[in-house]
Amino acid sequence: MLTFLRHSGIPVTAAALTRTVVLVAACTAVLVAAYPRPVAAAERWQDVRPNAQAYLHYSLGRLMEVSGAPSNALVQYRRADSLDPGHCELSNAVARTLRVLGKIDEASAKSAMALRLCPDNLEALAIRAELLLVQGELQEAEELLASVALDHGAPREFAALYGHALLSQGRIEDGAAYLRSRSEADSLDPRIASMHGRVLLLLGDSERAVSEFRRSARLDPGNRVVAGMLSRLLIAIDRPEEGVPMLEWIHSRYEAVEPEFISLAAGYSLMGELERAQAVLDTATARFGDTAAILRARGATYFGAEDFDGAIDAYEKLLEIDENSVTALNFIAYTLADENRDLDRALEYATRAVELEEGNPLLRDTLGWTHFRLGNMEQARRELDLSVELGGDNPVILEHLGDVLLELGLVDEAVAAWTKALESSPGRASTIERIESTGDEIPAKLRESPNGEAP
């Protein structure tokens, strides 16, 4: 035993030897009693005592795998596999560990062998399907999983993998239907609830997505990933008072990653706690540097505090990292145009943004508004007409178009544009002021917002 442990790479001390012998003895007793054998190889091994040394290597590998040492586990599994070749459970163990270590091609070959040995072995099927997904063989993975996953009593792992296979192929509706039915059949599965929440988010149903993420969080309250997704979604849909406490919990318990810092800063900013938002971003910068994501968040936070120069400085730094950042180009251009200053730079940035995303109505609006400030009315009208075509009834765009039309002497057309803006946003004070300046009547129903508050 001492010689074996030395060759296995395990440090040999008296205490370690005692612990290892006890553990191995216990594991070996269990494995000898229940070491599964492939049906296809039953005759080959009939009346043959299993190789005890293979059991020993396998048991040591399991101990190492569960203790978070996959490289050492793989060494033991390979030794066991060489002593007892053709055993699907050992092939599964080798494939599973290779997958963890990122050796995908080797893991795939081993998983295919395990599935050939034991076509009805669920672990072999799951490992093979997961590797096919990693390798982009989505259709093959779906077909392999369908034989099990479409059964209402299928193990949870297969339901998650099958949903992943559908979504990875862009079959969002099919994935949503499958995950909905599976979620209803197994309401206690936190992974299915989480995946269903993600697909609902893809479909734009944020409220139902929140509900599914909440269910997943209740079923698995310590799951950081689910808590993170739920908190970021709540902040994104302007419910920071619900999302921020979850992110604070994550920050207090784990070493936060960059997106978690950015989301927490966004949450504080939405709550009006701008100093706390900047403090969070300062901590993030100290840890990760001035990354593009942090600079975008800093610019947005300065904007929320109405510190437009601070926001411009942050976005200028962003352009030093990413010269094609549409967010930075558009913000700087629009802010300068709106404040009627440094218009040449505004025009340069707005033009570059439109060249990068020609079909974006907001970028066209910025370019049109910059031309308006420069006195280029025909160019302004062309850009804003196109912006309306692309963006529909956005009240800001329609206000700008009305301003250009009025400057061109087309009063009735200007009022029509402003009225359309007011129809999309009743009670909008800036639009009402524009219409009243022409002496036109405003219908009473458009003078107040539906909730009685100023838009």
Secondary structure by P-SEA (a helix, b strand, c coil): caaaaaaacccccaaaaaaaaaaaaaaaaaaaaccccccccccccccccccaaaaaaaaaaaaaaaaccaaaaaaaaaaaaaaccccaaaaaaaaaaaaaacaaaaaaaaaaaaaaaccccaaaaaaaaaaaaaacaaaaaaaaaccccccccccaaaaaaaaaaaaaacaaaaaaaaaaaaaaaccccaaaaaaaaaaaaaacaaaaaaaaaaaaaaaccccaaaaaaaaaaaaaaccccccaaaaaaaaacccccaaaaaaaaaaaaaacaaaaaaaaaaaaaaaccccaaaaaaaaaaaaaacaaaaaaaaaaaaaaaccccaaaaaaaaaaaaaaccaaaaaaaaaaaaaaaccccaaaaaaaaaaaaaacaaaaaaaaaaaaaaaccccaaaaaaaaaaaaaacaaaaaaaaaaaaaaaccccaaaaaaaaaaccccccccccccccccc
